[in-house]
Amino acid sequence: MTGALLSALFLLQLFGTGEGKNEELRLFHHLFDNYDPGCRPVREPEDTVTINLKVTLTNLISLNEKEETLTTSVWIGIDWHDYRLNYSKDDFGGIQTMRVRSELVWLPEIVLENNIDGQFGVAYDANVLVYEGGYVSWLPPAIYRSTCAVEVTYFPFDWQNCSLVFRSQTYNAEEVVFVFAVDEGGETINKIDIDTEAYTENGEWAIDFCPGVIRHQDGGSADGPGDTDVIYTLIIRRKPLFYIINIIVPCVLISGLVLLAYFLPAQAGGQKCTVSINVLLAQTVFLFLIAQKIPETSLSVPLLGRYLIFVMVVDTLIVMNCVIVLNVSLRTPSTHAMSPRLRHVLLELLPRLLGSGAPPEVPPAASSPRRASSVGILLRAEELILKKPRSELVFEGQRYRHGTWTAALYQSLGAAAPEIRCCVDAVNFVAESTRDQEATGEELSDWARMGKALDNICFWAALVLFSVGSSLIFLGGYLNQVPDLPYPPCM
């Protein structure tokens, strides 16, 4: 009795399980035995299939400015109704969802129109979900490489406007119509949906707005059906921290070194120009790095490129200033004459305006008494030599007045007059040469002071030009913000 009961339970379980397994197979045959995936799911030819579209962004992979290519990873949510796939779960063991391969079901053939690599479709043909009542849902993943016109005017403080344009490759506006999907709260999802939990943030770009719009285009003829496009716009803003740390700050610091050329003295010669030229060569390296990053376009010049060109112009002017300063500082009285007006402007007016004046004059040191007495004796000897032939009486009066030893001295000096005259001439020559050397040295010093005055005024002019120009250029980039658009933020 017990064995017969167990056998009955086993057979009941076996047949019951087999029936449950065959419900999905029976539903599959019920739906697809007479199903043609090449025909639109409409009862009449003039009917239109409504396609609910939703795009979910999982990763903004990159924006290649050089190739003007935007790479994104998305999920394409496509929902529509197919009356041929209508069934009731009560007739098939309570099955609410049927999963079938995508090639078995009619698809609207939605493609990315503005792709750049020829990959119009999705990356993976996921299964299609068929729900009770004939509702169909397809959620395939895709990695798209689309075109994006890059505007480099404010690089690296720029923002870009990129678009993803979807359309049906096969059907026109009278055969399929696109509408935005609706979320669980009943609100229309008219933008790119971003799941904050699954989204991977990009290190270079931040997404500010991502609105969507459905555009109806007229056909080629007046009575043509036209097409329908779904355009999702990605307004992305660059995060400039990388470029500030690695390009802008080093470029500003290196460019500021060119001002140090004004602190080198004129005696340094070509070193003043060497500093400026080395900085100029360093700036060309930064300009080459920027040229490798941005697209080869003549429509606009990037902000960082404009700054480098500005600094190179300032550097060139500084090299010219250094050449002029060297030309003035190394002049000599034998080659150039100093005009009074030039002396007044460069040695009196400019130092007074800049708060620097000529070095204080050092009073000449007093001569030693011994040297003064020796010079006095020589001068008295010269006077004696010159006066004796004129008036012998004066010499005789002086001889009686000063005594015999003075007379003997004068007599000895008179006898040695030719030799003393030679000594006096030599002393006069040395004194005259010394005065000429002092005058020449003073004039050379004046030329050097003129060069220093030019250095000072050019330094302040270059400093003001460099500071104001840099501030205005980077201020324009800072003020280049994404405008307040009438769209909700993406995140």
Phi and psi in degrees as a GROMACS rama.xvg file:
@    title "Ramachandran Plot"
@    xaxis  label "Phi"
@    yaxis  label "Psi"
@TYPE xy
-66.3015  -40.321  THR-2
-64.6543  -38.29  GLY-3
-66.2131  -36.8053  ALA-4
-67.3846  -42.3975  LEU-5
-64.1761  -38.9666  LEU-6
-64.212  -38.7242  SER-7
-65.6256  -41.6986  ALA-8
-65.0051  -38.5722  LEU-9
-65.1415  -43.0074  PHE-10
-66.6246  -37.1145  LEU-11
-64.666  -42.7206  LEU-12
-66.4315  -38.5404  GLN-13
-65.191  -47.008  LEU-14
-71.6733  -34.5652  PHE-15
-65.2603  -42.9492  GLY-16
-65.6855  -40.3814  THR-17
-63.5074  -36.2636  GLY-18
-68.1669  -38.9379  GLU-19
-65.9579  -38.5011  GLY-20
-67.5468  -30.7953  LYS-21
-84.248  -7.18055  ASN-22
-65.2325  -43.9096  GLU-23
-68.5283  -38.1367  GLU-24
-66.9836  -39.4033  LEU-25
-65.3548  -37.9658  ARG-26
-66.535  -38.6749  LEU-27
-61.6091  -46.364  PHE-28
-66.227  -33.9025  HIS-29
-64.6093  -36.0896  HIS-30
-86.354  -36.0533  LEU-31
-115.445  2.25705  PHE-32
-63.9293  -40.9527  ASP-33
-114.451  29.2218  ASN-34
-99.1771  133.208  TYR-35
-114.574  110.906  ASP-36
-70.245  -8.39649  PRO-37
-87.3429  -7.24163  GLY-38
-102.975  142.548  CYS-39
-67.48  146.028  ARG-40
-80.9626  67.3359  PRO-41
-131.545  152.828  VAL-42
-84.659  -33.4872  ARG-43
-122.654  149.588  GLU-44
-60.7907  -29.2428  PRO-45
-83.8359  -3.5492  GLU-46
-72.1357  155.631  ASP-47
-118.448  138.825  THR-48
-90.0661  127.111  VAL-49
-91.6453  123.481  THR-50
-108.925  120.72  ILE-51
-91.5498  122.955  ASN-52
-118.622  138.152  LEU-53
-144.951  128.758  LYS-54
-113.459  124.702  VAL-55
-112.942  121.826  THR-56
-91.1229  125.064  LEU-57
-104.912  -22.6565  THR-58
-164.061  126.896  ASN-59
-90.1901  97.0993  LEU-60
-68.2506  -55.1649  ILE-61
-167.289  161.752  SER-62
-127.655  108.925  LEU-63
-86.2533  102.922  ASN-64
-66.6408  -33.4682  GLU-65
-64.2512  -44.0415  LYS-66
-96.1098  -4.88003  GLU-67
55.0546  54.0346  GLU-68
-128.577  129.487  THR-69
-104.87  126.918  LEU-70
-112.248  122.923  THR-71
-133.001  153.53  THR-72
-115.675  119.788  SER-73
-135.565  165.243  VAL-74
-117.256  128.724  TRP-75
-100.404  109.919  ILE-76
-93.4963  115.988  GLY-77
-123.976  123.391  ILE-78
-126.566  140.664  ASP-79
-157.076  175.528  TRP-80
-116.665  131.056  HIS-81
-123.247  107.483  ASP-82
-63.756  -22.7222  TYR-83
-73.4982  -16.3424  ARG-84
-104.217  22.715  LEU-85
-79.2809  134.637  ASN-86
-156.235  168.217  TYR-87
-115.464  134.184  SER-88
-66.8346  -22.8761  LYS-89
-68.317  -23.6283  ASP-90
-87.3227  -9.38848  ASP-91
-134.493  51.0602  PHE-92
63.1657  27.8102  GLY-93
76.3916  17.9703  GLY-94
-72.2638  119.96  ILE-95
-96.3591  -27.1966  GLN-96
-133.54  135.18  THR-97
-119.41  126.708  MET-98
-105.486  122.402  ARG-99
-134.16  162.59  VAL-100
-67.9513  149.255  ARG-101
-67.9998  -27.3583  SER-102
-74.5991  -9.62515  GLU-103
-87.9003  -12.1509  LEU-104
-116.793  149.024  VAL-105
-65.2497  133.06  TRP-106
-122.583  146.811  LEU-107
-74.4042  -5.23731  PRO-108
55.2652  59.1172  GLU-109
-83.773  130.795  ILE-110
-129.287  161.403  VAL-111
-87.8689  112.488  LEU-112
-70.8489  -37.4735  GLU-113
-98.3849  38.2054  ASN-114
-75.0929  161.753  ASN-115
-117.98  -11.882  ILE-116
-113.928  8.3917  ASP-117
81.765  3.01896  GLY-118
-92.4774  90.4747  GLN-119
-79.1359  -32.2575  PHE-120
-91.1356  -163.665  GLY-121
-87.7307  168.193  VAL-122
-82.0594  -27.1435  ALA-123
-144.713  129.056  TYR-124
-82.4791  88.6208  ASP-125
-71.8094  163.681  ALA-126
-67.9802  152.369  ASN-127
-95.4265  136.62  VAL-128
-97.9533  122.659  LEU-129
-108.524  119.978  VAL-130
-101.631  165.941  TYR-131
-59.8878  136.932  GLU-132
94.9977  -1.75826  GLY-133
89.228  15.8326  GLY-134
-85.9531  131.846  TYR-135
-118.067  138.933  VAL-136
-135.465  137.035  SER-137
-135.406  127.884  TRP-138
-131.059  75.6095  LEU-139
-88.0561  149.366  PRO-140
-85.7115  157.967  PRO-141
-154.902  146.463  ALA-142
-117.542  110.419  ILE-143
-104.858  140.593  TYR-144
-116.806  102.795  ARG-145
-111.774  160.881  SER-146
-76.7437  147.3  THR-147
-150.862  113.149  CYS-148
-71.3462  113.734  ALA-149
-89.6931  127.322  VAL-150
-99.7446  114.107  GLU-151
-103.701  14.1891  VAL-152
-60.6703  -39.6958  THR-153
-110.478  21.9422  TYR-154
-59.6429  131.45  PHE-155
-98.9619  21.3509  PRO-156
-105.616  46.8521  PHE-157
-108.92  167.26  ASP-158
-135.373  149.49  TRP-159
-121.861  152.725  GLN-160
-118.172  101.317  ASN-161
-113.057  152.212  CYS-162
-131.534  149.546  SER-163
-117.419  114.69  LEU-164
-107.529  114.823  VAL-165
-108.423  144.522  PHE-166
-157.235  165.557  ARG-167
-84.5862  128.338  SER-168
-72.2596  -26.7154  GLN-169
-108.98  -35.9613  THR-170
-107.021  147.07  TYR-171
-95.0874  -171.838  ASN-172
-70.1476  -20.7196  ALA-173
-86.8203  -11.3612  GLU-174
-101.956  -37.7665  GLU-175
-134.343  147.033  VAL-176
-129.985  135.672  VAL-177
-97.3241  138.356  PHE-178
-136.281  155.966  VAL-179
-77.8214  146.141  PHE-180
-69.7258  164.852  ALA-181
-119.956  136.205  VAL-182
-81.2238  -175.406  ASP-183
-66.7161  -25.6568  GLU-184
-84.9795  0.827538  GLY-185
87.5707  6.60495  GLY-186
-92.3372  142.319  GLU-187
-74.4181  132.405  THR-188
-92.3175  81.8074  ILE-189
-97.148  39.8216  ASN-190
-155.874  170.503  LYS-191
-70.1078  125.52  ILE-192
-82.843  133.276  ASP-193
-123.278  116.061  ILE-194
-83.6765  110.755  ASP-195
-62.9551  -26.0925  THR-196
-77.8489  -32.8837  GLU-197
-98.7719  -12.5946  ALA-198
-77.1626  135.471  TYR-199
-101.504  116.684  THR-200
-70.7373  138.252  GLU-201
-83.4216  139.865  ASN-202
-78.0804  -13.8189  GLY-203
-111.159  -26.9125  GLU-204
-125.928  142.917  TRP-205
-117.89  136.543  ALA-206
-90.9709  120.884  ILE-207
-95.5697  -50.3249  ASP-208
-135.661  149.358  PHE-209
-147.36  58.9243  CYS-210
-74.4881  161.294  PRO-211
-125.38  149.718  GLY-212
-145.988  145.397  VAL-213
-102.677  122.295  ILE-214
-113.633  131.043  ARG-215
-103.764  123.527  HIS-216
-108.722  137.613  GLN-217
-73.2805  156.728  ASP-218
-76.1871  178.425  GLY-219
-67.1246  -30.3048  GLY-220
-108.102  171.428  SER-221
-65.0271  -36.675  ALA-222
-101.861  16.7833  ASP-223
-71.8191  154.22  GLY-224
-71.7461  -29.4312  PRO-225
78.7198  -177.198  GLY-226
-131.095  164.894  ASP-227
-124.849  127.557  THR-228
-116.207  147.531  ASP-229
-113.729  115.644  VAL-230
-110.351  118.781  ILE-231
-105.003  125.683  TYR-232
-104.625  129.439  THR-233
-108.129  110.52  LEU-234
-99.7235  105.698  ILE-235
-114.502  145.609  ILE-236
-117.604  133.606  ARG-237
-75.6308  141.399  ARG-238
-91.4874  108.029  LYS-239
-84.9233  4.84332  PRO-240
-59.9707  -40.8948  LEU-241
-59.8262  -44.7644  PHE-242
-73.642  -30.6117  TYR-243
-65.473  -44.0145  ILE-244
-74.7898  -39.5413  ILE-245
-97.1411  -17.9336  ASN-246
-125.882  -53.2158  ILE-247
-67.8747  -50.8444  ILE-248
-61.7697  -49.1517  VAL-249
-60.2702  -36.6671  PRO-250
-66.3102  -42.2406  CYS-251
-66.1073  -41.867  VAL-252
-65.1104  -44.3952  LEU-253
-66.1121  -38.3033  ILE-254
-66.5832  -33.104  SER-255
-68.408  -20.9045  GLY-256
-65.7431  -21.9075  LEU-257
-66.1851  -24.1661  VAL-258
-70.3088  -19.3079  LEU-259
-69.5429  -15.6101  LEU-260
-63.1685  -25.131  ALA-261
-74.0019  -17.0008  TYR-262
-89.6352  -7.50194  PHE-263
-79.5881  136.347  LEU-264
-70.786  163.857  PRO-265
-65.2665  -26.0416  ALA-266
-66.4756  -15.2791  GLN-267
-69.4153  -17.6455  ALA-268
67.2864  -127.596  GLY-269
-71.2952  -6.89204  GLY-270
-64.3441  -29.7258  GLN-271
-62.4588  -43.9029  LYS-272
-73.4789  -31.4734  CYS-273
-63.2225  -40.5633  THR-274
-60.9092  -46.1102  VAL-275
-65.9381  -40.7385  SER-276
-68.4749  -37.0535  ILE-277
-63.4576  -40.9526  ASN-278
-64.6468  -37.8882  VAL-279
-62.7922  -40.0807  LEU-280
-66.7903  -38.3964  LEU-281
-63.911  -36.3964  ALA-282
-68.5042  -32.2304  GLN-283
-65.091  -30.0839  THR-284
-65.3817  -44.696  VAL-285
-63.6328  -38.8442  PHE-286
-63.9343  -35.6253  LEU-287
-67.5854  -38.8561  PHE-288
-64.1669  -39.4753  LEU-289
-67.9707  -38.7844  ILE-290
-62.9121  -28.1211  ALA-291
-76.6287  -17.933  GLN-292
-92.9541  -40.5553  LYS-293
-93.377  159.555  ILE-294
-69.7156  156.457  PRO-295
-82.7105  84.6539  GLU-296
-128.413  148.498  THR-297
-107.189  10.7042  SER-298
-75.6037  -31.9933  LEU-299
-157.085  162.292  SER-300
-111.236  129.936  VAL-301
-64.0692  154.032  PRO-302
-59.9099  -43.3215  LEU-303
-66.64  -34.6703  LEU-304
-66.2543  -39.777  GLY-305
-63.6754  -37.6172  ARG-306
-65.6731  -42.8388  TYR-307
-65.0113  -39.1528  LEU-308
-64.6346  -40.9966  ILE-309
-60.8189  -45.0166  PHE-310
-66.4615  -36.8531  VAL-311
-65.5936  -36.3031  MET-312
-65.3721  -43.8409  VAL-313
-61.9611  -41.3456  VAL-314
-62.6125  -40.8331  ASP-315
-63.567  -41.1253  THR-316
-63.1937  -36.8373  LEU-317
-67.191  -38.7794  ILE-318
-61.0289  -42.4833  VAL-319
-63.7312  -40.1108  MET-320
-61.9513  -41.6082  ASN-321
-63.1985  -39.1611  CYS-322
-64.1572  -42.4148  VAL-323
-65.3213  -41.8824  ILE-324
-63.5538  -42.3836  VAL-325
-64.0041  -38.4995  LEU-326
-63.838  -38.1953  ASN-327
-76.7613  -42.8483  VAL-328
-68.421  -30.3579  SER-329
-98.6644  18.0367  LEU-330
-76.0714  155.342  ARG-331
-128.026  158.865  THR-332
-61.3158  -24.5389  PRO-333
-77.6193  -15.5472  SER-334
-111.694  -29.2796  THR-335
-138.519  146.307  HIS-336
-107.419  134.68  ALA-337
-88.532  120.278  MET-338
-78.834  150.399  SER-339
-61.4424  -37.6546  PRO-340
-65.8022  -42.4067  ARG-341
-63.2729  -39.5385  LEU-342
-64.1208  -39.9316  ARG-343
-66.7649  -42.3165  HIS-344
-71.4376  -47.9506  VAL-345
-85.74  -26.3201  LEU-346
-103.736  -15.7652  LEU-347
-121.245  -51.7762  GLU-348
-72.0071  -54.0232  LEU-349
-62.2278  -46.6288  LEU-350
-58.7591  -33.8722  PRO-351
-69.4856  -39.0099  ARG-352
-69.4762  -36.6062  LEU-353
-86.7536  -1.27073  LEU-354
79.5974  16.2542  GLY-355
-125.286  137.382  SER-356
-123.652  -176.887  GLY-357
-70.5181  150.468  ALA-358
-62.7046  143.406  PRO-359
-61.7617  141.671  PRO-360
-74.1599  134.247  GLU-361
-90.6747  123.64  VAL-362
-64.2394  142.633  PRO-363
-65.0021  141.79  PRO-364
-69.2952  143.059  ALA-365
-68.4021  139.891  ALA-366
-72.3226  150.358  SER-367
-69.5507  149.805  SER-368
-59.8735  -37.0273  PRO-369
-64.7873  -42.679  ARG-370
-68.4063  -36.09  ARG-371
-64.9835  -41.6768  ALA-372
-65.9474  -37.4909  SER-373
-65.1344  -42.9159  SER-374
-65.1949  -37.7685  VAL-375
-62.2816  -40.9374  GLY-376
-63.0488  -41.4764  ILE-377
-65.447  -40.7002  LEU-378
-66.1437  -39.8001  LEU-379
-64.6937  -35.8367  ARG-380
-66.5848  -41.1074  ALA-381
-63.1346  -41.013  GLU-382
-62.9096  -40.7924  GLU-383
-61.9558  -43.656  LEU-384
-64.3945  -38.2088  ILE-385
-76.2818  -30.9983  LEU-386
-91.9346  -25.4732  LYS-387
-60.7029  -44.6782  LYS-388
-64.5206  -23.5266  PRO-389
-80.2145  -44.3158  ARG-390
-140.169  101.719  SER-391
-71.2551  -28.4424  GLU-392
-66.3159  -38.4465  LEU-393
-63.0422  -42.8532  VAL-394
-62.3649  -39.2471  PHE-395
-68.0332  -40.069  GLU-396
-63.2087  -40.135  GLY-397
-66.4443  -35.2512  GLN-398
-64.9215  -43.9233  ARG-399
-71.0744  -29.7867  TYR-400
-72.0977  -41.3176  ARG-401
-93.9868  -8.31753  HIS-402
102.237  178.32  GLY-403
-72.0762  -35.7932  THR-404
-70.1909  -31.7217  TRP-405
-70.2542  -39.4895  THR-406
-62.6754  -39.9427  ALA-407
-63.6145  -37.3614  ALA-408
-65.2964  -44.9338  LEU-409
-64.332  -35.8064  TYR-410
-67.3629  -38.3744  GLN-411
-67.4891  -39.7177  SER-412
-67.217  -36.8494  LEU-413
-65.7183  -36.5728  GLY-414
-69.0345  -30.2039  ALA-415
-97.3767  20.9897  ALA-416
-58.2834  -46.2946  ALA-417
-60.1179  -41.9375  PRO-418
-66.1498  -40.0639  GLU-419
-66.2749  -35.2618  ILE-420
-63.6041  -38.9427  ARG-421
-62.8946  -41.5352  CYS-422
-64.6304  -40.8074  CYS-423
-64.1716  -40.9758  VAL-424
-62.6569  -40.2558  ASP-425
-63.3804  -42.6505  ALA-426
-64.0458  -41.9294  VAL-427
-62.1143  -38.7927  ASN-428
-64.2616  -43.58  PHE-429
-63.7834  -41.8003  VAL-430
-64.4202  -42.6565  ALA-431
-64.479  -41.7282  GLU-432
-62.8951  -39.8443  SER-433
-63.3982  -42.7957  THR-434
-63.7589  -39.9183  ARG-435
-64.2382  -42.0602  ASP-436
-64.3604  -39.9167  GLN-437
-65.7274  -39.9638  GLU-438
-65.3213  -42.6541  ALA-439
-64.0951  -44.2286  THR-440
-63.0529  -37.2914  GLY-441
-66.1297  -39.0384  GLU-442
-69.8549  -38.7911  GLU-443
-61.8675  -39.9495  LEU-444
-63.8293  -36.9801  SER-445
-65.1615  -40.7638  ASP-446
-62.343  -42.1765  TRP-447
-63.7075  -39.4467  ALA-448
-66.2899  -35.3824  ARG-449
-62.3968  -44.8647  MET-450
-60.772  -38.9765  GLY-451
-66.171  -38.4178  LYS-452
-63.8905  -41.6521  ALA-453
-62.9495  -39.7373  LEU-454
-58.9839  -43.8344  ASP-455
-65.0777  -47.9138  ASN-456
-67.6546  -37.0485  ILE-457
-69.3137  -33.9675  CYS-458
-62.6193  -48.456  PHE-459
-66.7877  -37.4251  TRP-460
-64.9088  -43.3611  ALA-461
-66.6993  -37.7103  ALA-462
-64.3805  -44.5364  LEU-463
-65.3666  -44.2273  VAL-464
-62.8657  -43.5708  LEU-465
-65.5495  -44.0637  PHE-466
-69.2711  -47.9409  SER-467
-66.6423  -44.1142  VAL-468
-62.906  -44.1868  GLY-469
-63.9028  -41.7781  SER-470
-64.3516  -43.7128  SER-471
-65.8688  -40.0895  LEU-472
-66.1277  -48.3752  ILE-473
-74.7591  -25.9183  PHE-474
-66.1626  -36.8858  LEU-475
-62.0105  -37.3344  GLY-476
-69.9801  -36.8338  GLY-477
-66.6955  -36.0234  TYR-478
-78.9898  -7.40564  LEU-479
-81.3703  81.255  ASN-480
-105.669  159.193  GLN-481
-65.1826  127.201  VAL-482
-65.5193  159.135  PRO-483
-75.5693  101.957  ASP-484
-95.4135  152.141  LEU-485
-78.644  51.4676  PRO-486
-129.764  148.845  TYR-487
-72.24  148.317  PRO-488
-65.195  152.948  PRO-489
-72.7495  -36.8834  CYS-490
